Amino acid sequence: MEDQSSPYFLAHGIVTHNCYQEQIMKMAQDLAGYSLGQADLLRRAMGKKKVSEMQKHREIFIKAPPKMA
């Protein structure tokens, strides 16, 4: 079930709607504590579909302490 109160429409920990690149950056900052520069690197990797770069960010994202209560 979607959590409509979340700006990201999370369902079972998965973003369930299309996002603009700026929203991806904001999620990285809010959920994983990325700096603006780090979030931009993630955005670029996703935009260019660089799988190896996205995998690096996946590891960082998963290891980050949870930011949402």
Order of alpha helices (4+ residues) and beta strands (2+ residues): beta-beta-alpha-alpha-alpha
